[in-house]
Amino acid sequence: MQGRRVSQRGMTLIELIAAFTILAVLTTMSVPLTRYKVRRDKEAQLRQSLKEIRHAIDAYKDAANQNKFQIKVGTEGYPESLQMLVDGIVMSGTTDGSKVKFLRRIPKDPMTNSTEWGMRSMKDDPKSMSWGGDNLFDVYTKSLDRARDGTPYAEW
């Protein structure tokens, strides 16, 4: 009768199956958490980008209300486009033609991964998905997805 080796190495088949099962369960639990974190991060980026653009629009409107530059008739003191906020405006009373810029660049929409934003003018309906083209009063994402609370991202 041969005795068992005391220094056996390795794992039995049952131990391997149990280890792989535990790893599979942990992996399937981590995937939804990862998706949730990615979505939450995109939502935070969207809020920040919207805040940055809206702040620039408000700063432009404030400067227009203070007659710091000549405004185009029909715009009510709002910019004509997002690019106008990046390109800048020549202020009244400057002799060197220097411009004041309200945005360094157009922020990327994290939901669509582009710099194309939906735009609304003063005359547009607040939930409209088309732009009247008169002025730039507000921006929204062109994503058709909904947030975790059920609201469409386009209504943020």
Backbone as a chain_set.jsonl record, in Angstrom:
{"seq": "MQGRRVSQRGMTLIELIAAFTILAVLTTMSVPLTRYKVRRDKEAQLRQSLKEIRHAIDAYKDAANQNKFQIKVGTEGYPESLQMLVDGIVMSGTTDGSKVKFLRRIPKDPMTNSTEWGMRSMKDDPKSMSWGGDNLFDVYTKSLDRARDGTPYAEW", "coords": {"N": [[0.828, -1.169, 0.0], [0.617, 2.093, -0.938], [1.487, 5.206, 0.439], [0.016, 8.498, 0.792], [1.364, 11.312, -0.851], [2.927, 13.787, 0.968], [3.679, 16.312, 0.215], [2.067, 17.304, -1.946], [1.282, 19.204, -4.811], [-0.7, 21.83, -6.352], [-4.164, 22.11, -7.442], [-7.336, 20.605, -6.819], [-9.856, 19.437, -9.126], [-12.392, 20.285, -8.327], [-11.779, 22.443, -6.659], [-10.682, 24.197, -8.536], [-12.933, 24.684, -10.19], [-14.603, 25.95, -8.337], [-13.087, 28.257, -7.77], [-13.002, 29.515, -10.316], [-15.744, 29.976, -10.64], [-16.28, 31.81, -8.59], [-14.675, 33.95, -9.478], [-16.015, 34.51, -11.895], [-18.527, 35.379, -10.952], [-17.782, 37.681, -9.503], [-16.759, 39.221, -11.604], [-19.044, 39.611, -13.247], [-20.499, 41.164, -11.505], [-19.02, 43.478, -11.389], [-19.172, 44.719, -13.896], [-21.739, 46.131, -14.325], [-21.353, 48.117, -12.36], [-19.141, 49.464, -13.322], [-20.16, 50.474, -15.745], [-22.111, 52.187, -14.687], [-20.481, 54.052, -13.34], [-19.054, 55.178, -15.506], [-21.156, 56.36, -16.916], [-22.089, 58.168, -14.983], [-19.846, 59.83, -14.794], [-19.832, 60.925, -17.389], [-22.213, 62.358, -17.275], [-21.555, 64.274, -15.353], [-19.541, 65.632, -16.746], [-21.091, 66.626, -18.842], [-22.808, 68.398, -17.471], [-20.884, 70.248, -16.605], [-19.843, 71.208, -19.053], [-22.152, 72.366, -20.203], [-22.619, 74.332, -18.291], [-20.318, 75.91, -18.61], [-20.602, 76.881, -21.273], [-23.064, 78.215, -21.098], [-22.432, 80.148, -19.203], [-20.615, 81.671, -20.689], [-22.32, 82.639, -22.698], [-24.012, 84.215, -21.13], [-22.138, 86.088, -20.154], [-21.454, 87.37, -22.533], [-23.96, 88.493, -23.185], [-24.286, 90.21, -20.975], [-22.164, 92.011, -21.448], [-23.066, 93.081, -23.84], [-25.415, 94.338, -22.992], [-24.301, 96.359, -21.514], [-23.411, 98.004, -23.42], [-20.84, 97.572, -24.519], [-19.955, 96.789, -26.945], [-20.877, 96.823, -30.417], [-24.052, 95.629, -31.265], [-25.77, 93.262, -33.345], [-28.754, 93.904, -35.106], [-31.763, 92.406, -34.098], [-30.701, 90.322, -32.686], [-31.001, 90.639, -30.008], [-28.948, 91.121, -28.258], [-27.659, 88.745, -27.802], [-25.223, 86.204, -28.674], [-24.516, 85.245, -32.115], [-23.679, 82.725, -32.756], [-21.969, 79.782, -31.473], [-19.332, 79.774, -32.239], [-18.758, 82.444, -32.463], [-18.386, 83.211, -29.832], [-15.967, 82.05, -29.324], [-14.266, 83.178, -31.253], [-14.328, 85.877, -30.571], [-15.002, 89.393, -29.752], [-14.676, 92.694, -30.913], [-14.239, 95.276, -28.76], [-15.985, 98.323, -27.984], [-14.392, 101.464, -28.269], [-11.797, 100.578, -28.304], [-8.639, 100.974, -29.748], [-6.724, 99.436, -30.896], [-7.884, 97.195, -31.971], [-8.138, 94.839, -30.575], [-9.575, 91.783, -29.377], [-12.181, 90.559, -27.223], [-12.552, 87.479, -25.853], [-14.941, 84.961, -25.148], [-15.059, 82.265, -24.8], [-12.564, 79.743, -24.7], [-12.451, 77.538, -26.306], [-14.834, 75.52, -28.074], [-16.572, 73.456, -25.978], [-16.479, 69.844, -25.81], [-19.243, 67.743, -26.374], [-19.993, 65.347, -24.117], [-21.79, 63.276, -24.396], [-22.353, 62.878, -27.109], [-19.881, 62.986, -28.129], [-18.809, 65.063, -29.687], [-18.323, 68.442, -30.958], [-20.616, 69.589, -31.695], [-23.446, 71.149, -30.768], [-26.883, 71.297, -29.75], [-28.91, 74.115, -30.408], [-30.748, 76.944, -29.168], [-32.818, 79.749, -29.805], [-33.947, 83.007, -28.613], [-36.604, 83.162, -29.414], [-37.386, 80.554, -29.797], [-39.188, 77.611, -28.727], [-38.831, 76.39, -25.388], [-38.433, 73.591, -25.258], [-37.884, 72.894, -27.774], [-36.371, 71.236, -30.562], [-35.15, 72.368, -32.641], [-33.421, 75.063, -34.223], [-34.01, 78.495, -34.375], [-32.249, 80.352, -35.419], [-31.881, 83.085, -35.079], [-30.513, 84.099, -32.809], [-28.247, 83.041, -30.215], [-29.429, 81.669, -27.532], [-29.555, 79.527, -25.75], [-28.074, 76.273, -25.117], [-28.017, 72.723, -25.772], [-27.579, 69.16, -25.356], [-27.355, 66.944, -28.139], [-27.958, 64.367, -27.769], [-30.155, 61.62, -27.515], [-30.59, 60.113, -25.348], [-31.598, 59.204, -21.982], [-31.375, 60.462, -18.629], [-30.401, 59.041, -15.429], [-32.507, 59.608, -13.744], [-34.619, 59.683, -15.45], [-35.129, 61.935, -17.002], [-34.745, 63.527, -20.176], [-31.496, 64.049, -21.568], [-31.307, 66.231, -23.2], [-32.905, 68.137, -22.079], [-31.548, 69.284, -20.037]], "CA": [[0.0, 0.0, 0.0], [1.422, 3.297, -1.028], [0.956, 6.326, 1.212], [-0.155, 9.763, 0.064], [2.483, 12.241, -0.774], [2.65, 14.885, 1.874], [3.969, 17.592, -0.436], [1.378, 17.42, -3.226], [1.065, 20.577, -5.25], [-1.792, 22.002, -7.293], [-5.523, 22.171, -6.919], [-8.22, 19.587, -7.375], [-10.806, 19.951, -10.121], [-13.47, 20.98, -7.611], [-11.242, 23.729, -6.216], [-10.575, 25.039, -9.731], [-14.287, 25.087, -10.59], [-15.075, 26.921, -7.336], [-12.343, 29.505, -7.962], [-13.493, 30.158, -11.541], [-17.113, 30.434, -10.397], [-16.175, 33.031, -7.782], [-14.17, 34.995, -10.371], [-17.07, 34.875, -12.845], [-19.537, 36.157, -10.228], [-17.208, 38.999, -9.226], [-16.662, 39.943, -12.875], [-20.378, 40.049, -13.672], [-20.951, 42.226, -10.603], [-18.256, 44.71, -11.617], [-19.533, 45.346, -15.173], [-22.736, 47.198, -14.137], [-20.783, 49.215, -11.579], [-18.276, 50.224, -14.228], [-21.049, 51.235, -16.641], [-22.722, 53.245, -13.889], [-19.468, 55.073, -13.099], [-18.792, 55.859, -16.779], [-22.332, 57.202, -17.188], [-22.08, 59.261, -14.005], [-18.772, 60.744, -15.19], [-20.288, 61.66, -18.581], [-23.227, 63.324, -16.838], [-20.844, 65.373, -14.691], [-18.887, 66.393, -17.816], [-22.147, 67.345, -19.557], [-23.203, 69.534, -16.631], [-19.795, 71.224, -16.612], [-19.778, 71.827, -20.38], [-23.316, 73.248, -20.337], [-22.391, 75.479, -17.403], [-19.282, 76.748, -19.229], [-21.157, 77.57, -22.437], [-24.107, 79.15, -20.65], [-21.753, 81.266, -18.557], [-20.06, 82.501, -21.766], [-23.458, 83.328, -23.325], [-24.437, 85.253, -20.18], [-21.113, 87.139, -20.129], [-21.632, 88.102, -23.793], [-25.195, 89.27, -23.044], [-24.004, 91.291, -20.024], [-21.334, 93.004, -22.141], [-23.933, 93.744, -24.82], [-26.313, 95.22, -22.238], [-23.519, 97.504, -21.051], [-22.99, 98.697, -24.654], [-19.388, 97.462, -24.682], [-19.698, 96.554, -28.362], [-22.028, 97.011, -31.29], [-24.79, 94.384, -31.469], [-26.518, 93.144, -34.59], [-30.198, 94.055, -34.919], [-32.495, 91.145, -34.106], [-30.081, 89.307, -31.827], [-31.339, 90.998, -28.626], [-27.733, 91.147, -27.452], [-27.097, 87.406, -27.647], [-24.33, 85.886, -29.793], [-25.144, 84.606, -33.274], [-23.255, 81.326, -32.811], [-20.955, 79.412, -30.489], [-18.023, 80.153, -32.772], [-18.594, 83.862, -32.177], [-17.864, 83.309, -28.475], [-14.567, 81.636, -29.394], [-13.533, 84.148, -32.072], [-14.23, 87.115, -29.805], [-15.662, 90.612, -30.198], [-13.916, 93.935, -30.735], [-14.972, 96.147, -27.844], [-16.062, 99.745, -28.339], [-13.383, 102.307, -27.64], [-10.434, 100.057, -28.447], [-8.003, 101.485, -30.967], [-5.831, 98.434, -31.475], [-8.67, 96.12, -32.576], [-8.05, 93.596, -29.804], [-10.876, 91.165, -29.144], [-12.463, 89.876, -25.967], [-13.099, 86.145, -26.135], [-15.774, 84.479, -24.058], [-14.731, 80.849, -24.671], [-11.284, 79.378, -25.32], [-12.803, 76.571, -27.345], [-16.171, 74.963, -27.87], [-16.41, 72.189, -25.26], [-17.018, 68.635, -26.416], [-20.421, 67.145, -25.755], [-19.564, 64.0, -23.747], [-22.784, 62.278, -24.78], [-22.242, 62.616, -28.543], [-18.441, 63.029, -28.412], [-18.535, 66.043, -30.741], [-18.505, 69.831, -30.528], [-21.908, 70.03, -32.239], [-24.468, 71.269, -29.729], [-28.173, 71.819, -30.143], [-29.002, 75.524, -30.006], [-32.072, 77.565, -29.133], [-32.809, 81.209, -29.784], [-34.943, 83.583, -27.708], [-37.955, 82.943, -29.925], [-37.69, 79.124, -29.847], [-39.818, 76.961, -27.587], [-37.779, 75.844, -24.534], [-38.197, 72.162, -25.496], [-37.712, 72.723, -29.207], [-35.141, 70.579, -30.996], [-34.663, 73.06, -33.838], [-32.906, 76.393, -33.917], [-34.549, 79.551, -35.227], [-31.129, 80.982, -36.083], [-31.776, 84.521, -34.818], [-29.462, 84.325, -31.826], [-27.931, 81.864, -29.408], [-29.92, 81.911, -26.185], [-29.286, 78.358, -24.914], [-27.54, 75.086, -25.788], [-28.392, 71.434, -25.198], [-26.95, 68.04, -26.029], [-28.17, 66.334, -29.187], [-28.168, 62.977, -27.391], [-31.55, 61.264, -27.265], [-30.625, 59.269, -24.15], [-32.208, 59.747, -20.773], [-30.567, 60.389, -17.414], [-30.825, 58.01, -14.476], [-33.803, 59.99, -13.165], [-35.63, 59.595, -16.498], [-35.228, 63.15, -17.813], [-33.85, 63.511, -21.332], [-30.319, 64.911, -21.422], [-31.533, 67.451, -23.987], [-33.642, 69.109, -21.259], [-30.694, 69.749, -18.934]], "C": [[0.884, 1.249, 0.0], [0.728, 4.434, -0.274], [0.822, 7.583, 0.347], [1.082, 10.617, 0.19], [2.086, 13.418, 0.102], [2.822, 16.23, 1.161], [3.327, 17.699, -1.812], [1.152, 18.889, -3.553], [-0.106, 20.607, -6.218], [-3.137, 21.972, -6.608], [-6.338, 21.054, -7.54], [-9.171, 20.243, -8.359], [-11.92, 20.746, -9.443], [-12.989, 22.344, -7.149], [-11.099, 24.694, -7.389], [-11.942, 25.549, -10.174], [-14.823, 26.143, -9.627], [-14.376, 28.269, -7.52], [-12.825, 30.245, -9.214], [-14.917, 30.674, -11.38], [-17.105, 31.735, -9.602], [-15.688, 34.189, -8.644], [-15.24, 35.452, -11.361], [-18.141, 35.732, -12.18], [-19.022, 37.566, -9.947], [-17.106, 39.841, -10.495], [-18.025, 40.45, -13.323], [-20.935, 41.131, -12.752], [-20.239, 43.545, -10.9], [-18.653, 45.424, -12.904], [-20.618, 46.407, -15.004], [-22.204, 48.384, -13.336], [-19.888, 50.089, -12.437], [-19.11, 51.066, -15.179], [-21.685, 52.412, -15.914], [-21.737, 54.386, -13.667], [-19.163, 55.854, -14.376], [-19.939, 56.813, -17.102], [-22.38, 58.41, -16.258], [-21.014, 60.296, -14.353], [-19.169, 61.565, -16.412], [-21.33, 62.711, -18.211], [-22.569, 64.519, -16.153], [-20.139, 66.254, -15.725], [-19.91, 67.204, -18.596], [-22.589, 68.569, -18.761], [-22.152, 70.642, -16.677], [-19.713, 71.947, -17.957], [-20.944, 72.782, -20.602], [-23.144, 74.504, -19.49], [-21.382, 76.442, -18.023], [-19.839, 77.546, -20.41], [-22.195, 78.6, -22.012], [-23.508, 80.358, -19.936], [-21.189, 82.219, -19.623], [-21.175, 83.282, -22.47], [-23.922, 84.475, -22.429], [-23.439, 86.405, -20.121], [-21.208, 87.999, -21.393], [-22.85, 89.02, -23.686], [-24.991, 90.44, -22.08], [-23.182, 92.398, -20.676], [-22.158, 93.771, -23.166], [-24.876, 94.724, -24.13], [-25.611, 96.468, -21.732], [-22.956, 98.311, -22.226], [-21.474, 98.689, -24.839], [-18.983, 97.163, -26.124], [-21.007, 96.722, -29.127], [-22.736, 95.671, -31.495], [-25.555, 94.435, -32.78], [-28.014, 93.221, -34.279], [-30.859, 92.681, -35.014], [-31.889, 90.066, -33.227], [-30.414, 89.505, -30.355], [-30.124, 90.955, -27.705], [-27.13, 89.785, -27.187], [-26.184, 87.115, -28.838], [-25.093, 85.193, -30.927], [-24.806, 83.126, -33.364], [-22.272, 81.048, -31.678], [-19.577, 79.858, -30.946], [-17.727, 81.629, -32.497], [-18.019, 84.08, -30.777], [-16.38, 82.936, -28.427], [-13.734, 82.672, -30.146], [-13.351, 85.483, -31.367], [-14.889, 88.298, -30.491], [-14.732, 91.788, -29.951], [-14.766, 94.868, -29.886], [-14.946, 97.59, -28.327], [-14.968, 100.507, -27.608], [-11.973, 101.757, -27.722], [-9.87, 100.527, -29.78], [-7.135, 100.437, -31.648], [-6.569, 97.252, -32.099], [-8.582, 94.798, -31.833], [-9.464, 93.098, -29.481], [-10.965, 90.582, -27.742], [-13.137, 88.565, -26.33], [-13.836, 85.633, -24.909], [-15.587, 82.984, -23.812], [-13.362, 80.605, -25.301], [-11.505, 78.44, -26.495], [-14.23, 76.113, -27.079], [-15.995, 73.617, -27.167], [-17.033, 71.024, -26.016], [-18.24, 68.18, -25.643], [-20.05, 65.705, -25.398], [-20.549, 62.91, -24.166], [-22.689, 61.911, -26.266], [-20.789, 62.595, -29.009], [-18.114, 63.939, -29.599], [-18.711, 67.451, -30.165], [-19.785, 70.42, -31.11], [-22.949, 69.99, -31.126], [-25.78, 71.682, -30.36], [-28.289, 73.24, -29.628], [-30.447, 75.988, -30.039], [-31.903, 79.077, -29.135], [-33.883, 81.687, -28.812], [-36.366, 83.237, -28.127], [-38.357, 81.472, -29.957], [-38.399, 78.661, -28.577], [-38.725, 76.328, -26.719], [-37.479, 74.357, -24.747], [-38.017, 71.855, -26.976], [-36.375, 72.056, -29.518], [-34.625, 71.199, -32.292], [-34.308, 74.493, -33.457], [-33.456, 77.393, -34.906], [-33.463, 80.309, -35.961], [-30.957, 82.461, -35.817], [-30.605, 84.845, -33.891], [-29.229, 83.034, -31.064], [-28.277, 82.165, -27.959], [-29.545, 80.769, -25.244], [-28.729, 77.235, -25.766], [-28.037, 73.838, -25.064], [-27.663, 70.338, -25.961], [-27.902, 67.467, -27.076], [-28.429, 64.856, -28.909], [-29.645, 62.745, -27.088], [-31.706, 60.385, -26.022], [-31.281, 59.996, -22.988], [-31.264, 59.554, -19.592], [-31.106, 59.295, -16.506], [-32.18, 58.323, -13.859], [-34.922, 60.024, -14.201], [-35.776, 60.826, -17.37], [-34.3, 63.045, -19.023], [-32.672, 64.462, -21.11], [-30.513, 66.236, -22.158], [-32.286, 68.516, -23.186], [-32.795, 69.664, -20.108], [-30.359, 71.168, -19.133]], "O": [[1.772, 1.411, 0.838], [-0.49, 4.587, -0.358], [1.453, 7.694, -0.704], [1.752, 10.628, 1.222], [0.995, 13.967, -0.046], [2.139, 17.193, 1.509], [3.979, 18.142, -2.758], [0.868, 19.702, -2.673], [-0.47, 19.598, -6.821], [-3.246, 21.832, -5.39], [-6.058, 20.613, -8.655], [-9.273, 21.469, -8.412], [-12.336, 21.784, -9.958], [-13.737, 23.317, -7.243], [-11.369, 25.886, -7.244], [-12.087, 26.728, -10.499], [-15.431, 27.123, -10.058], [-15.021, 29.313, -7.432], [-13.032, 31.458, -9.179], [-15.258, 31.718, -11.938], [-17.852, 32.66, -9.919], [-16.224, 35.294, -8.555], [-15.359, 36.645, -11.637], [-18.614, 36.703, -12.771], [-19.752, 38.54, -10.134], [-17.342, 41.048, -10.457], [-18.148, 41.603, -13.737], [-21.762, 41.935, -13.181], [-20.805, 44.616, -10.68], [-18.482, 46.64, -12.995], [-20.437, 47.517, -15.505], [-22.566, 49.529, -13.606], [-19.879, 51.312, -12.295], [-18.808, 52.239, -15.399], [-21.786, 53.507, -16.466], [-22.104, 55.555, -13.788], [-19.028, 57.077, -14.328], [-19.707, 57.949, -17.515], [-22.673, 59.527, -16.685], [-21.246, 61.498, -14.224], [-18.884, 62.761, -16.477], [-21.335, 63.814, -18.758], [-22.99, 65.658, -16.358], [-20.137, 67.478, -15.6], [-19.638, 68.342, -18.976], [-22.728, 69.657, -19.32], [-22.484, 71.823, -16.776], [-19.533, 73.164, -17.996], [-20.757, 73.88, -21.125], [-23.484, 75.605, -19.923], [-21.57, 77.658, -17.967], [-19.58, 78.743, -20.533], [-22.201, 79.725, -22.509], [-24.025, 81.468, -20.055], [-21.278, 83.437, -19.473], [-20.995, 84.455, -22.8], [-24.192, 85.575, -22.911], [-23.837, 87.567, -20.047], [-21.059, 89.219, -21.326], [-22.779, 90.192, -24.055], [-25.471, 91.544, -22.339], [-23.463, 93.581, -20.484], [-21.971, 94.975, -23.342], [-25.108, 95.822, -24.635], [-26.238, 97.51, -21.542], [-22.122, 99.196, -22.035], [-20.893, 99.687, -25.267], [-17.81, 97.271, -26.481], [-22.091, 96.756, -28.544], [-22.097, 94.684, -31.86], [-25.935, 95.504, -33.259], [-28.474, 92.656, -33.287], [-30.546, 91.894, -35.907], [-32.49, 89.009, -33.038], [-30.137, 88.628, -29.537], [-30.268, 90.77, -26.497], [-26.175, 89.677, -26.417], [-26.349, 87.715, -29.9], [-26.169, 84.632, -30.719], [-25.548, 82.353, -33.971], [-21.802, 81.969, -31.01], [-18.75, 80.273, -30.134], [-16.57, 82.01, -32.318], [-17.255, 85.019, -30.556], [-15.632, 83.443, -27.591], [-12.626, 83.006, -29.726], [-12.331, 86.147, -31.546], [-15.283, 88.222, -31.654], [-14.081, 91.87, -28.909], [-15.888, 95.206, -30.261], [-14.004, 98.019, -28.993], [-14.664, 100.212, -26.452], [-11.036, 102.404, -27.255], [-10.546, 100.48, -30.808], [-6.847, 100.54, -32.841], [-5.932, 96.387, -32.7], [-8.911, 93.75, -32.389], [-10.404, 93.878, -29.333], [-9.965, 90.17, -27.155], [-14.156, 88.541, -27.02], [-13.408, 85.847, -23.775], [-15.92, 82.488, -22.736], [-13.04, 81.201, -26.329], [-10.842, 78.534, -27.528], [-14.761, 76.301, -25.984], [-15.335, 72.726, -27.703], [-17.993, 71.197, -26.767], [-18.268, 68.226, -24.414], [-19.811, 64.905, -26.302], [-20.171, 61.743, -24.277], [-22.919, 60.759, -26.635], [-20.502, 62.228, -30.149], [-17.248, 63.621, -30.414], [-19.182, 67.625, -29.042], [-20.006, 71.627, -31.021], [-23.285, 68.923, -30.612], [-25.79, 72.347, -31.396], [-27.819, 73.543, -28.532], [-31.26, 75.5, -30.824], [-30.966, 79.614, -28.543], [-34.634, 80.885, -28.256], [-37.235, 83.043, -27.277], [-39.536, 81.161, -30.125], [-38.231, 79.24, -27.504], [-37.771, 75.775, -27.266], [-36.372, 73.909, -24.445], [-38.0, 70.693, -27.38], [-35.378, 72.281, -28.831], [-33.767, 70.624, -32.962], [-34.834, 75.049, -32.492], [-33.388, 77.188, -36.118], [-33.722, 80.863, -37.03], [-29.982, 83.053, -36.28], [-29.814, 85.749, -34.16], [-29.943, 82.05, -31.257], [-27.52, 82.829, -27.25], [-29.249, 81.005, -24.073], [-28.886, 77.234, -26.987], [-28.425, 73.892, -23.897], [-27.186, 70.556, -27.074], [-29.12, 67.509, -26.903], [-29.05, 64.17, -29.721], [-30.299, 63.587, -26.473], [-32.812, 59.964, -25.684], [-31.486, 61.21, -23.007], [-30.466, 58.618, -19.556], [-32.145, 58.698, -16.787], [-32.921, 57.412, -13.491], [-36.058, 60.36, -13.868], [-36.475, 60.779, -18.382], [-33.189, 62.528, -18.907], [-32.832, 65.54, -20.539], [-29.935, 67.251, -21.769], [-32.3, 69.683, -23.58], [-33.296, 70.439, -19.292], [-29.648, 71.755, -18.317]]}, "num_chains": 1, "name": "protein.A"}
